[in-house]
Amino acid sequence: MSVQVVLQQRISSARELLQQVEQLCTGVEGHQKLRGKLRAELRFLRRVEAGELHVKESHLHSTNLTHLTAIVESAQSLEQVVALLHVFTYLDESGNRCTLVVDVVANGGLTWVKAVGRKAEALHNIWQGRGQYGDKSIIRQAEDFLQASRQQPFNYQHPRIIFAFYNGVSAPMADRLRDMGVSVRGDIVAVNTVAMEEEAEVAVEEEGAAADNVYNEEEEAAPTAAAYELTRVDRGTVLAHLAFPAQLQAEDCCRVNLDITTLITYVSSLSHGQCWFTFREPVLTEQAAQERLLPVLPQLDAFMAGKELFTCHAAVSDFQLILDTLGGPGEKERAQQLLARLHVVDDRPSERTLRLMPSAKINQRSLMIFGTGDSLKAVTMTANSRFVRAAANQGIRYSVFIHQPRALTEGKEWRATPI
């Protein structure tokens, strides 16, 4: 096949894939990043078409397009996709800070997918120590995924890891991944034993396969698999075709931790029907308009229903101070009723919370509140999305239920203008 024919096929595939992405997971985190990478790939191919770049046919086959296609197809096959190309931070076994790119985060956060576009032959060669220097085996990558997932629980459950192979995976590698606890999706192909006299020939034949590019692959010395008998992939013998597992249902967390913003929102006069005002303070007028459009109290009640409710002394102390300063009679009465429903516990931040570096968005009070919820293995209800994002930027992701804020307004209604 000529270079021009291959080039036109790749350009056509890139355009089609970009159209699919335009309709896929719009608004999801990483959507723009994926689009940007596809557009960059298309620009590269068009420069080749225009004669600005001269490449070999093998280079066209080894572009990032194969991996990007695998990402898109994975996202299309899963439900509740919440992120694409998401970067997680974790500590390796030596305590070093590392990053890991998860191609697709689905099932609300309970499933992590690595989409693998590389050929089964290349993957198998690397695993058996016959890859190029700097190649990292799929098994080593799986170890990284498992290490990271243990440190990034979703509602206190470890995310399930799926490796999706779009150009097949050898049966021994699939078995090893499943033994590790990694789910496999794709064609499982057989392997044949290689006689010693054939080894040199096999190495030459499969050198091209090993050169296939892997998008965002980490590099290090290729591990060996001396304990395994030397084998080669038999692509013509497909032993099984594994589809994506059924959607996972996250177990509901039965514990809820209320932070200060939730305590205030729950008792606010705005949340109890007194939202038909224009206040002198623009922020209160905005919150009143939001409440008229989408009342927040039904959302809070629905999430809290049937669960153990907790709060910590740090939250109650500051809540009472704010209530004594700004709260009206109705708000104070509702506050007493709410606090009577809650288990008030000592401040006991989790170990990982104590690793956070203080900043303008991460103060001591928030560390106590979110950290105590983390120790309780409770979902923290909050309107403080700034802290949640700041903590995530440091690699600590909390189980949270985020809602719109409402301020204490009863004491300011007398000077507000009724609508």
C-alpha positions in Angstrom: 0.0 0.0 0.0 1.5 3.4 -1.0 2.2 6.2 1.5 -0.5 8.3 -0.1 -3.2 5.7 0.3 -2.2 5.1 3.9 -2.1 8.9 4.5 -5.6 9.5 3.1 -6.9 6.6 5.2 -5.4 8.2 8.3 -6.7 11.6 7.5 -10.2 10.2 6.9 -10.1 8.3 10.2 -8.9 11.4 12.1 -11.7 13.5 10.7 -14.3 10.9 11.5 -12.9 10.4 15.0 -13.0 14.2 15.6 -16.7 14.3 14.6 -17.4 11.5 17.1 -15.6 13.3 19.9 -17.6 16.5 19.2 -20.7 14.5 20.2 -19.0 12.4 23.0 -19.1 13.4 26.7 -19.6 17.1 26.0 -18.7 19.1 29.1 -16.9 16.1 30.7 -13.5 16.9 32.2 -10.8 16.2 29.6 -13.2 16.5 26.6 -11.3 19.6 25.3 -8.0 17.9 25.9 -9.0 14.9 23.8 -10.3 17.2 21.0 -7.0 19.1 21.1 -4.9 16.0 20.7 -7.0 14.8 17.8 -6.7 18.2 16.1 -3.0 18.2 16.6 -2.9 14.7 15.0 -4.9 15.9 12.1 -2.7 19.0 11.6 0.3 16.7 11.5 -1.3 14.5 8.8 -2.3 17.5 6.7 1.3 18.8 6.8 2.5 15.5 5.5 -0.2 15.7 2.8 0.9 19.2 1.8 4.5 18.0 1.5 5.8 20.0 4.5 6.9 16.8 6.2 8.3 13.7 4.7 7.7 10.4 6.6 7.8 6.7 5.9 4.7 4.6 5.7 5.6 2.9 9.0 5.5 6.3 10.7 2.0 6.8 9.6 1.0 3.5 11.1 2.6 4.5 14.4 1.0 7.8 15.1 -1.0 8.5 18.2 -4.3 8.1 16.2 -4.5 4.4 17.1 -4.4 5.1 20.8 -6.8 8.1 20.5 -9.3 5.8 18.6 -9.1 3.3 21.5 -9.9 6.0 24.0 -12.9 7.2 22.0 -14.3 3.6 21.6 -13.8 2.9 25.3 -15.7 6.0 26.3 -18.5 5.1 23.9 -18.8 1.7 25.5 -19.1 2.8 29.1 -21.7 4.6 31.1 -21.4 7.7 33.4 -18.1 8.9 32.0 -16.8 11.6 34.3 -13.3 12.3 32.9 -11.0 11.7 29.9 -7.2 11.7 30.1 -7.4 12.4 33.8 -4.1 12.8 35.7 -4.0 11.1 39.1 -1.2 11.7 41.6 -0.1 8.9 43.9 2.9 7.7 45.9 4.9 4.7 44.7 6.3 2.0 46.9 9.4 4.2 47.7 7.2 7.1 48.7 8.0 9.1 45.6 5.3 11.3 44.1 4.1 10.0 40.7 1.4 10.8 38.2 -0.8 8.5 36.2 -2.9 9.3 33.2 -6.2 7.3 33.1 -7.7 7.4 29.6 -11.4 7.1 30.7 -12.9 7.4 34.2 -16.4 5.9 34.1 -19.2 4.6 36.2 -19.2 7.9 38.1 -15.6 7.3 39.1 -15.6 3.6 40.0 -14.0 2.4 36.8 -10.6 3.4 35.4 -9.8 2.4 31.8 -6.5 2.2 30.0 -7.0 2.0 26.3 -4.2 0.1 24.6 -3.8 0.4 20.8 -0.4 -1.3 20.5 -0.3 -4.7 18.7 -0.4 -7.9 20.7 2.9 -9.0 19.2 4.7 -5.9 20.5 3.1 -6.1 23.9 4.0 -9.8 24.3 7.6 -9.2 23.2 8.2 -6.4 25.7 6.7 -8.6 28.5 9.2 -11.4 27.6 12.1 -9.0 27.6 12.4 -8.7 23.8 11.3 -5.1 23.4 13.3 -2.0 22.8 15.1 -0.2 25.6 12.8 2.1 27.4 9.6 0.1 26.8 7.5 -0.5 29.8 5.5 -3.7 29.9 1.7 -3.7 30.3 2.2 -5.7 33.5 4.3 -3.0 35.1 1.8 -0.4 34.0 -1.0 -2.5 35.6 1.0 -2.4 38.9 1.1 1.4 38.7 -2.7 1.5 38.1 -3.4 -0.7 41.1 -1.0 1.3 43.3 -2.7 4.5 42.3 -6.3 3.2 42.6 -5.6 2.0 46.2 -4.8 5.7 47.1 -7.7 7.2 45.2 -10.9 5.6 46.6 -14.3 6.6 45.1 -16.8 6.7 48.0 -14.3 4.6 49.9 -14.2 1.9 47.2 -11.1 1.3 45.1 -11.8 1.9 41.5 -11.9 -1.1 39.2 -9.2 -1.2 36.6 -9.9 -2.3 33.0 -7.3 -2.6 30.3 -9.0 -2.4 26.9 -6.9 -3.9 24.1 -7.8 -2.8 20.6 -5.2 -4.9 18.8 -5.4 -8.0 20.9 -3.5 -9.3 23.9 -1.8 -12.7 24.3 -3.5 -15.3 26.5 -0.6 -15.5 29.1 -0.6 -11.7 29.5 -4.4 -11.6 29.9 -4.2 -14.4 32.5 -1.5 -12.5 34.4 -3.6 -9.3 34.4 -6.6 -11.1 35.7 -4.6 -12.7 38.5 -3.5 -9.2 39.5 -7.1 -8.0 39.7 -7.2 -6.1 36.4 -10.2 -6.7 34.1 -9.4 -7.3 30.4 -11.4 -6.3 27.3 -10.5 -7.2 23.7 -9.4 -10.2 21.7 -7.4 -12.8 23.6 -5.0 -14.5 21.1 -3.0 -17.7 21.4 0.7 -18.1 21.6 3.1 -20.7 20.2 6.3 -21.9 21.7 9.4 -20.6 19.8 12.2 -23.1 19.2 15.7 -21.8 20.1 16.8 -21.7 16.5 13.8 -19.6 15.6 14.4 -17.0 18.2 16.7 -14.8 16.1 14.3 -14.9 13.2 11.3 -14.0 15.4 13.2 -11.0 16.8 13.8 -9.7 13.3 10.2 -10.3 12.2 8.7 -8.6 15.2 11.0 -5.6 15.5 8.6 -3.6 13.4 5.7 -4.5 15.7 7.6 -3.4 18.7 8.1 0.0 17.1 4.3 0.8 17.2 3.8 3.9 19.2 1.9 3.9 22.5 0.3 7.2 23.5 1.6 8.7 26.7 3.7 5.6 27.5 6.1 5.8 30.4 9.6 4.6 29.6 12.1 2.5 31.5 14.3 -0.5 31.0 12.2 -3.4 29.7 11.6 -6.1 32.3 12.3 -9.7 31.6 10.0 -12.7 31.9 12.6 -15.4 32.4 10.2 -17.5 34.3 8.1 -17.9 31.2 8.7 -20.1 28.2 9.7 -18.1 25.1 6.6 -17.8 23.0 5.2 -15.8 20.0 1.8 -14.5 19.3 -0.5 -16.5 17.0 -2.8 -13.7 15.9 -4.9 -16.1 13.7 -6.1 -18.0 16.8 -8.5 -15.9 18.8 -9.4 -17.7 22.0 -12.0 -15.2 23.3 -13.4 -11.8 22.7 -14.1 -10.0 26.0 -16.6 -7.1 26.1 -16.6 -4.4 28.7 -17.9 -5.6 32.0 -21.4 -4.6 33.0 -21.8 -1.3 34.7 -20.7 -1.3 38.3 -23.0 0.0 40.9 -21.3 1.9 43.7 -22.5 1.0 47.1 -24.2 3.9 48.8 -22.1 5.3 51.7 -24.3 5.2 54.7 -22.4 8.0 56.6 -22.7 11.7 55.9 -20.5 14.5 57.3 -22.0 18.0 57.2 -19.6 20.9 57.0 -20.3 24.5 57.9 -21.6 25.6 54.5 -24.2 22.8 54.6 -25.3 23.5 58.1 -25.9 27.2 57.1 -27.6 26.2 53.9 -29.9 23.8 55.7 -31.3 26.4 58.1 -31.1 29.4 55.9 -34.3 31.4 55.5 -33.7 31.3 51.7 -33.9 27.5 51.8 -37.3 27.7 53.6 -39.3 29.8 51.1 -38.1 33.3 51.9 -36.4 33.7 48.6 -38.7 36.2 47.0 -36.6 39.3 47.8 -34.1 41.6 46.2 -31.5 42.2 48.8 -29.1 45.1 49.1 -26.2 42.6 48.9 -25.8 41.3 45.3 -24.6 37.9 46.4 -27.8 37.3 48.4 -30.0 38.4 45.5 -28.1 36.0 43.3 -28.6 33.1 45.8 -32.3 34.0 46.1 -32.7 33.8 42.3 -30.9 30.4 42.3 -33.2 29.2 45.0 -36.3 30.2 43.1 -35.0 28.3 40.1 -33.8 25.2 41.9 -34.6 24.8 45.6 -31.6 23.3 47.5 -33.4 21.8 50.5 -35.0 18.9 48.7 -31.6 17.9 47.3 -30.1 17.9 50.8 -32.9 16.0 52.4 -32.9 13.3 49.6 -29.2 12.8 50.0 -29.4 12.6 53.8 -32.4 10.3 54.0 -31.7 7.0 55.8 -28.1 7.8 56.6 -26.1 8.4 59.7 -25.5 12.1 60.1 -22.2 13.4 61.5 -20.5 16.7 62.1 -17.4 17.6 64.0 -16.7 20.1 66.8 -14.8 22.5 64.5 -17.8 22.8 62.2 -20.3 23.2 65.1 -18.2 25.8 66.9 -17.9 28.1 63.8 -21.5 27.5 62.8 -22.7 28.6 66.3 -20.5 31.7 66.1 -21.9 32.7 62.6 -25.4 31.8 63.8 -25.1 34.0 66.9 -23.9 36.9 64.8 -26.1 36.8 61.7 -28.9 34.3 62.3 -32.6 35.2 62.7 -35.0 33.6 65.2 -36.3 31.0 62.7 -32.8 30.2 61.5 -31.6 29.7 65.1 -34.6 27.4 65.9 -34.0 25.3 62.8 -30.3 25.1 63.8 -31.1 23.6 67.2 -33.5 21.0 65.5 -30.8 20.1 63.0 -28.0 19.7 65.5 -30.2 17.4 67.6 -30.2 15.0 64.6 -26.5 14.9 64.2 -23.7 12.9 65.9 -21.2 15.6 66.9 -17.7 14.0 67.0 -14.2 15.1 67.9 -12.0 16.6 65.3 -10.0 13.7 63.9 -8.4 14.4 60.5 -7.2 11.5 58.5 -3.6 10.8 57.9 -3.7 11.8 54.2 -5.4 15.1 55.1 -2.5 16.0 57.3 -0.2 15.8 54.3 -2.0 18.7 52.6 -0.1 22.0 52.4 -2.1 25.0 53.8 -3.0 27.7 51.3 -5.5 30.4 50.8 -8.1 27.7 50.0 -6.9 25.1 52.5 -7.2 26.4 56.0 -7.1 24.6 59.3 -10.9 24.6 59.8 -11.4 22.9 56.5 -8.7 20.4 57.2 -10.5 19.4 60.4 -13.9 19.1 58.8 -13.0 17.3 55.6 -10.3 15.2 57.4 -12.8 14.1 60.1 -15.3 13.0 57.4 -12.5 11.1 55.7 -11.6 9.3 59.0 -15.3 8.4 59.4 -15.4 7.1 55.8 -18.3 9.5 55.3 -19.3 11.6 52.3 -18.9 15.2 53.3 -21.7 17.5 52.2 -20.4 20.9 51.3 -20.7 24.1 49.2 -17.0 24.6 49.6 -15.9 23.5 46.1 -12.8 25.6 46.3 -11.3 23.4 49.0 -12.3 20.2 47.2 -10.5 21.4 44.0 -7.4 22.7 45.9 -7.1 19.4 47.7 -7.4 17.5 44.5 -4.7 19.6 43.0 -2.4 18.2 45.7 -3.5 14.6 44.9 -6.1 14.2 47.7 -9.7 13.6 46.5 -12.4 13.5 49.0 -15.8 11.8 48.7 -18.1 14.8 48.6 -21.7 15.9 47.8 -21.4 19.4 46.5 -24.4 21.7 46.5 -25.1 25.4 46.0 -24.6 27.7 49.0 -27.2 29.7 50.9 -26.4 32.4 53.4 -28.3 33.4 56.6 -30.7 36.1 55.4 -33.5 36.3 57.9 -32.0 39.2 59.7 -31.7 41.2 56.4 -35.2 40.7 55.1 -36.5 43.8 56.7 -34.5 46.0 54.4 -34.9 43.9 51.3 -37.4 44.6 48.6 -40.1 41.9 48.1 -40.6 40.6 44.5 
